[in-house]
Amino acid sequence: MKHMSKTDQQHAEKMRAALKGRKIIDVRYMTKKEADAWGWYNRPVVMFLDDKTFLVPMRDDEGNDGGAIHCTAVEHGGYTIT
């Protein structure tokens, strides 16, 4: 972490505290109704964690639309989910 800015380090620590040790309990695509409520055209994958947290890939850090996520699971060959 020595090459990260102080802000990046703070964000990483916040994410680590919220996500480390959590378990993904469900994965599905966002519904059209949900995407409409967020003002999005794209319907990204939503990952639900065991503490009711959910993760939604976004196009950018301003939340301008749903985004893609790349999976690097070696046994599955790696792929991008949009």
Residue, then its C-alpha position, 0 to 999 in steps of 0.5 A: m500500500k505504500h504507492m497509494s495516496k492517503t485518500d486511496q488508503q483510507h478508501a481501501e481500509k473502509m472497504r476492507a473493514a466492510l467486506k473482508g470475511r463477508k460471504i456472497i449469498d446470492v448473485r443476480y442481474m438487477t431488474k429493469k425496475e431497479a435499474d429505472a429507479w437508479g436512472w440507469y439503462n444498463r442492468p449490472v450483476v448485483m451481489f448480496l452479502d451475508d450482512k445485507t450489504f449488496l455490491v453493484p458494479m458502476r460505470d464510474d465513481e459517480g454512479n452514471d450507469g451500471g457497469a461490468i465486472h471481470c471475474t479472474a477465477v482460473e478454473h472458469g477461464g476468466y470472463t467479463i460480466t456485463 
